Amino acid sequence: MRFKAAIVLAAGVLLAPDPAGALPLEWNIAEIDTHTYVDDWADRSEMDIGPGDLPHIIYGNYSAGMLRYAAYDGAGWDIHTVTDTFYSPGLSLALDGAGDTHLAANLTGEELYYGVSGTPSGWEFSDLAEGDYPSITLDSQMRPHIAYFQTAREQLEYAVYDNGWEFDTIKEDVIIRSLALVLDQQDTPHLAYYRSNNDDLTKGQLVYSFPDNGQWQEEEIDVLSDGFYFNGVDIAVGADGNVHIVYLHSGKLKYADIDRGSQEVIADDTQIGSFSAAAGAENLVRVAYTFAPDGFNGKKELWYMSGSYGDWKDPERVESEYARQPSISVDSEGIPHISYRCGDSGALKHAGGSPPEEEEDPQDYNLVTEGTLEDLAWEVSQIEKNNSGLSVAVNSSDEVIFLDSKCVDGEFKLVKYDSSLVVISSASYSQAGFIRARAVTADSQDNIIVAGGISPTAGDDSNFFIMKFGPDLTLTGSKEIDTPLFHAGTSPMDGAYGAAVDSGDNIIVTGIQDESIRTYKFNPNLDLLDDAVYNSDTINLGRGVAVDGDDNIFVAGTAGGDSFLTIKYNPDLIRQNVTEIDAANQTHHSGGAMAVAVSGDGDVAVTGISDDEWLIVKYDSGLTEQGRVRKENYDLSEGRGAAFDTAGNLIVSGYIETGDMYVTQWGKTVLYDTQFAVISSATFRGDGYSNKANAIAVSGDNSIYVAGMIFDDWEDSVIIKYSGVSPPDPSPSPVEEEGEAEVVGGSGGSVNPNEGETAKIQFKSNQPGSVTVRVYSRRGQLVWEDSKETDGSDDEIEWAARNAQDNVVSSGIYIIHISGPGIDVTRQVPIVK
């Protein structure tokens, strides 16, 4: 078999670097028209992208006898009926630069019509020829080119409009059942089609055709010996000029790369229905197709895949409902758009895929991996393979503490990095039997606390444990709490799963004990102060814990094995409130909350899994729900870590899974703004299944650190740094200060709001006017501000150590900036409760 070795440089769809080469995408599905259609073969739709990256769709119904048109104007879909006649299978469209639509369609029987919109009377049609299976495209001068099958004479015909229609015969004495046409940058046509040279439809050939010196050349791509009536073909030209052909062969989806002269199966299944293909930049091909997982006559789902020869990404499901007749196009940002029909109702739908995670926004707050994944993946020589990065923390010096636990139990390792992920020091801990370290945190003195489950005998009862390490990773103390025997599977399950510290460096841990959620509070010397128990009828598990500015304690976990649970305790571990969301309909795993975070303003965010989906719920400080969001369109997804940055943006880490279970899994991190809009996201993946982003921490400059696991040959721990949203400058004063100011109040130079003490900001501006006092956290977050008119003499503004929401702030150092006419001064004040 010989393919054409050299193709003239072509444009096809010329795009910016194609972001859709990375999967999975996030699909926004809209139902456009609810007209009821019933003909699976005849009810076709075709789509193209017009000016402004807006999709336009033409769709017909043979039994209802109408042709309709839907155009998106940026706010909604404008829908109208084009004609009250339509005869399938002929339907194809192309949009010009003005947004006018050019259409080739069978409107009456096998008579082929050419139509164009944008005329004074609306749509204008002209009778072109007798023919079927038209494919239309426009050249650089916006002239229409149409290829079609001339039924009566059994000829493959070509027509181009140039002050009148000019016709050319490509092939005589053939039967055509599917064809597709595309033009390159030089307006040279490239054609792919299925043909048979006789009435025996059990045999046929897939052919690629192109003109050379005025003569149409043919190259046979594939041979069919089991019938070709229901096989289809599509053709596209990439930005590098390569010609791509996607075709259906005996129910399998195949791909031919003309430049390579090679072909391959890209969907090795006999349950493929209809499909459509489009090319983007970087020589990537995108394919939308229907697939029947329960057999060819079963319900067909809509799937999407992208790639090029030898490098096809794993397909992802777009629509789990009955779908048919997809048509795919790509906009100028590389975003795929798919139109299709709902198989049950016949309704017309549109699916738009969001850009992928790593390249969706080039701004400096994008989640960009610093260094290659290989540079940042950590293979622990002491523990060898089979590890998992379970937790990460950032101390007050913005050093990163990474907890690595061996998956087969018995060891864990602490690594301290600087802010650029250069190793400062490390330490390992092991014992005979069982030890599973699950959580790490740091106090205000940069001590490190590790919590988990421990047992002297493998497979036996496990106890809560806490270990405290100094800043140099030297073990300074440990605590173990005996718990009754409780197993889940083959490993002991009892012990701590989450850890946090409050403003007094007291340590709070939560986990499971005797099938109940048990939360403990210890002082810095590891003496037990308080504990709390939460129980329901079946297994209960506390997985995450966080502390707000008032030292209230929030626990996230699971109640009854499935529900999404959040508990609020006061600083004495007296329960204040409980929220519970049913997480039923789990197919693979039990549901529930996995992590909790509290912002500087007291907002509470909880993430986990519910209905097999990544669920995030935001509450106010009293656990009144403010909103929720799900990451849908995956077979399984789970949020595992949560943190807020100084601007109140929420970062959530976890994993997403597509395809069959234990086949395709990505670690994922998403940065949301305060309204749950995605600012940016990133994924990582090795060669195997177990790729997860388990935990997350944010530093003072809003850098984001993710701990997780990546599967290449084995499960290995990984830590990745992403850049975040830049925090505000806490000290915008000039090099030389102007004016005078000091902060007084409290005892010993600090302010304790619990004792009624306030910070009195005394200043002298030397000029009359308005003076503003702004209070920032040490990490740059604006906490509070006030202004007053002054005559330039001694004056003061009092701060009650409360934030803008009138909540008492947590202990720490706060930056105070005083500015106005004749004054620009920065001071500090310690708040100690």
C-alpha positions, 0 to 999 in steps of 0.5 A, spaced: 500 500 500 502 506 498 500 513 501 502 520 498 509 521 501 509 529 500 503 534 501 503 541 500 503 546 506 496 546 508 492 550 513 486 546 515 484 549 522 490 554 524 490 555 531 494 557 537 497 552 541 492 546 541 490 546 549 485 540 548 491 535 547 491 534 554 485 530 557 480 530 561 476 536 559 471 539 562 464 539 558 459 544 559 452 541 556 446 545 553 440 542 550 438 547 544 432 544 541 427 540 544 423 538 538 422 530 538 425 526 532 425 519 531 430 517 525 436 514 528 440 515 521 436 520 517 436 526 523 443 529 522 446 535 525 452 539 522 456 544 526 462 549 524 465 555 528 463 562 526 466 569 528 467 570 535 468 563 536 461 562 536 458 555 534 453 554 528 449 548 527 444 546 522 440 540 523 434 536 519 429 531 520 427 527 515 420 524 518 418 531 520 420 534 513 424 540 516 431 543 516 433 548 522 438 552 524 441 554 531 446 560 532 449 562 539 450 569 540 454 569 546 448 569 550 443 564 548 441 560 542 437 563 536 433 558 533 429 558 526 426 553 521 430 554 514 426 550 510 420 545 511 423 540 506 429 535 508 431 529 505 437 525 508 443 523 508 445 530 505 447 535 509 454 539 510 455 547 512 461 552 512 461 559 515 465 564 512 468 570 515 462 574 515 458 569 519 454 567 513 452 560 512 454 556 506 450 549 506 449 543 501 443 539 503 438 534 500 432 538 500 427 534 496 429 526 494 436 526 491 436 533 489 442 537 491 441 544 493 446 549 495 444 555 500 447 561 503 444 565 509 445 573 509 441 575 503 436 580 504 431 575 504 434 571 509 436 564 506 437 563 498 437 556 495 439 554 488 438 547 485 445 544 484 445 537 481 442 530 483 447 527 488 448 525 495 453 525 501 455 532 499 461 535 503 462 543 503 468 547 504 470 554 503 477 557 500 481 563 502 476 567 497 470 564 501 468 561 494 464 554 496 467 547 494 462 541 494 464 534 493 458 529 492 456 523 489 452 523 482 447 517 484 444 516 477 450 516 473 454 513 479 460 518 479 464 522 484 463 529 482 466 536 484 463 543 484 466 550 485 463 556 485 467 562 481 462 567 478 458 560 476 458 553 478 464 549 475 463 541 475 469 536 475 468 528 475 473 525 480 471 518 478 466 514 474 463 508 475 463 508 482 458 507 488 459 512 494 456 511 501 460 516 505 465 522 503 469 528 506 472 534 503 477 539 506 482 544 503 489 546 505 492 553 505 493 553 497 486 552 496 488 545 494 482 540 495 483 533 499 478 528 499 476 521 502 471 517 501 468 509 501 467 506 494 465 500 491 466 499 483 459 494 483 453 493 486 456 488 491 456 492 497 460 486 501 466 489 498 469 496 498 475 501 499 477 507 503 480 512 498 484 518 499 484 523 493 487 529 491 488 533 484 495 533 481 497 537 474 489 537 473 488 530 474 485 527 480 490 522 483 487 516 488 491 512 493 487 506 497 487 506 504 484 500 506 479 495 504 473 492 506 470 485 505 464 485 510 460 491 507 461 498 507 454 501 507 454 503 514 462 505 514 463 513 515 469 517 513 472 524 515 478 528 513 482 534 516 488 538 515 493 540 521 496 546 522 503 543 519 499 541 513 499 533 514 492 530 512 488 526 517 483 521 515 479 518 521 474 512 518 469 507 521 471 500 519 467 494 521 465 497 527 472 499 529 474 506 529 481 507 525 486 513 523 490 514 517 496 519 517 497 520 510 504 524 511 507 517 515 503 513 510 501 509 516 494 507 519 492 504 526 486 502 530 484 508 535 478 505 538 478 497 538 471 495 539 465 493 534 460 497 538 462 504 535 456 508 532 457 515 528 463 519 529 466 526 527 473 528 526 477 535 526 484 537 526 487 543 530 494 546 531 500 541 533 498 536 528 492 534 533 486 530 531 480 530 535 474 525 534 467 525 537 464 518 537 458 514 539 459 508 543 455 502 546 458 499 552 452 494 552 452 492 545 451 495 538 444 495 539 444 498 546 444 505 548 450 509 545 454 514 549 458 520 546 465 520 547 471 524 545 479 523 544 485 526 541 492 525 539 496 523 532 499 517 530 502 513 535 500 518 541 492 517 542 490 520 549 485 515 553 478 517 551 473 520 555 466 520 556 462 526 554 455 524 555 452 518 558 445 519 556 443 516 549 447 520 543 448 519 536 450 523 530 456 527 533 459 533 529 465 536 532 469 543 530 475 547 534 475 554 535 481 559 535 482 557 542 483 550 541 476 548 544 472 542 541 465 543 540 460 537 539 453 538 536 449 531 537 442 528 538 439 525 544 437 518 542 431 518 546 428 524 545 431 527 539 433 533 542 439 537 539 445 538 544 451 542 544 458 540 548 463 545 549 470 542 552 474 547 557 481 548 555 486 543 559 489 545 566 496 546 565 495 551 559 488 555 560 491 561 563 498 564 562 498 569 567 503 569 573 497 566 578 496 560 573 498 553 576 505 552 573 509 546 575 516 549 577 521 544 574 519 537 570 515 532 574 521 527 574 525 533 577 520 533 583 518 526 584 522 523 590 524 516 590 526 514 597 532 510 598 530 508 605 523 506 603 525 504 596 518 503 592 511 503 594 510 510 597 505 515 598 506 522 599 500 523 604 501 530 607 504 537 607 505 543 611 508 550 611 511 552 617 512 560 619 518 560 616 515 558 609 519 551 609 515 545 606 514 539 611 513 533 607 510 526 610 512 520 606 509 514 608 510 507 605 504 504 603 505 497 606 506 500 613 512 500 618 515 506 616 514 514 614 519 519 612 519 527 614 523 531 609 524 539 610 524 543 603 526 550 602 521 554 598 524 552 592 523 544 594 531 544 595 532 539 601 534 542 607 534 535 612 530 529 612 529 523 618 525 516 618 522 513 623 520 505 623 518 500 628 516 493 628 509 491 626 504 497 624 505 504 623 501 509 618 503 516 619 497 520 615 498 527 617 503 533 618 502 540 621 507 545 624 506 550 630 508 557 631 515 555 633 516 551 627 516 544 631 513 539 627 507 534 629 506 527 625 499 523 627 497 517 625 495 509 627 501 505 631 501 498 633 506 493 635 503 487 631 502 487 624 494 486 623 493 487 630 489 493 634 492 500 632 492 506 637 492 514 636 499 516 636 502 523 636 510 525 635 513 532 635 519 533 632 523 540 633 525 544 627 531 540 626 527 534 625 529 531 632 524 527 635 522 531 642 516 527 644 510 522 643 503 520 645 499 514 644 492 513 646 490 506 646 483 504 642 479 498 642 480 493 636 477 495 629 479 493 622 477 495 615 480 490 610 486 487 612 489 493 616 488 496 622 484 502 621 484 506 628 488 512 629 489 519 627 487 522 620 488 529 621 492 534 625 492 542 626 494 547 631 491 553 634 493 559 636 496 557 643 500 551 639 495 546 642 495 540 638 488 537 635 487 531 632 481 527 629 480 520 626 477 513 628 476 510 634 471 504 636 467 506 629 466 513 632 469 519 630 474 521 636 477 528 636 483 530 641 486 536 644 493 536 647 497 542 649 504 543 647 507 538 651 502 533 649 498 533 655 491 531 653 486 537 654 479 535 651 476 530 647 470 529 643 466 523 640 461 523 634 457 517 633 452 514 628 449 507 627 455 504 623 462 506 621 464 514 622 471 517 620 474 523 622 479 525 616 480 532 616 481 538 621 482 545 621 482 551 626 479 558 625 481 565 628 477 564 634 480 557 635 474 553 634 475 546 631 472 544 624 472 536 623 470 533 616 469 526 615 464 520 614 458 518 618 454 512 617 459 510 611 457 514 606 455 521 608 458 528 607 459 530 615 462 537 618 462 538 625 464 545 629 466 545 636 468 550 640 475 551 643 473 546 649 471 541 644 464 542 645 460 541 639 456 547 636 453 544 630 453 539 625 452 538 617 451 532 614 450 531 606 447 524 603 453 521 599 449 515 596 449 512 590 457 510 590 459 505 585 466 504 587 468 507 594 464 510 600 463 517 600 464 522 605 468 529 606 476 528 606 479 535 608 477 542 611 480 549 611 478 555 614 480 562 610 482 568 614 475 571 614 472 565 617 469 561 611 469 554 611 470 549 605 470 542 605 471 537 600 471 529 598 466 525 594 459 524 593 455 520 588 462 518 585 464 526 584 468 531 587 464 535 591 466 542 595 461 545 600 463 552 602 460 554 609 460 560 613 463 560 620 456 557 623 456 552 618 450 555 614 451 553 607 454 558 602 454 554 596 457 547 593 460 545 586 461 538 583 467 536 578 462 532 574 463 528 567 468 523 570 467 516 572 470 517 579 473 523 582 475 525 589 477 531 593 482 530 598 486 536 600 483 543 601 487 550 603 485 557 602 490 563 600 491 570 603 486 573 598 480 568 600 481 563 594 480 556 595 485 550 592 483 543 592 487 537 590 485 530 589 484 525 583 479 524 577 478 517 574 476 516 567 474 509 563 474 503 566 476 503 574 483 502 575 485 504 568 486 512 568 487 516 573 490 523 574 492 527 580 488 534 580 489 541 583 484 546 582 484 554 584 477 557 585 476 564 586 471 566 592 465 565 587 467 558 585 469 560 579 475 556 576 482 560 576 486 555 574 488 548 574 493 542 573 494 535 573 499 530 573 500 523 571 505 517 570 504 511 566 500 507 571 493 508 575 495 510 582 496 518 581 493 522 586 494 529 589 493 527 597 494 534 600 495 541 599 499 547 603 499 554 601 505 558 603 506 566 605 507 568 598 501 563 596 505 558 593 501 552 593 505 545 595 501 538 593 503 532 596 501 525 593 503 519 589 505 517 582 505 511 578 510 509 573 513 502 575 511 503 582 507 507 586 512 513 588 511 519 592 511 526 589 511 533 591 509 539 586 510 546 587 505 551 583 505 558 583 499 561 586 495 568 586 500 574 588 498 576 595 498 584 596 504 588 599 503 588 606 508 594 607 507 599 601 511 604 604 516 608 601 524 608 603 524 614 607 518 614 612 514 620 613 510 622 619 510 619 626 506 613 629 506 608 634 502 602 637 500 602 644 495 598 648 496 591 652 501 589 657 508 587 655 507 590 648 502 585 646 494 586 645 490 580 648 483 582 645 480 576 650 482 581 656 478 587 652 485 590 650 485 594 644 491 597 639 491 604 639 495 607 633 497 614 635 500 618 629 502 625 627 501 627 620 504 634 620 498 636 615 491 636 615 487 631 611 484 624 611 489 619 614 487 611 613 490 605 617 490 598 614 492 592 618 495 586 614 496 579 616 503 577 616 502 573 609 499 580 606 492 579 607 488 585 608 484 584 615 481 591 617 481 598 615 479 605 618 480 612 616 479 619 619 479 626 618 485 630 622 488 637 623 495 635 623 496 634 630 497 628 634 491 623 633 489 616 634 485 610 631 483 604 635 483 597 633 479 592 637 483 586 634 477 584 629 477 583 622 472 586 617 467 581 619 467 583 626 471 577 628 476 577 633 483 575 629 487 569 631 494 570 635 500 573 631 504 579 628 500 584 624 502 589 620 499 596 620 500 601 615 498 609 616 498 613 610 495 620 608 497 627 607 504 628 610 504 621 613 506 614 610 509 609 616 509 602 617 508 599 624 507 592 627 503 589 633 503 582 636 496 579 638 496 574 643 490 571 646 
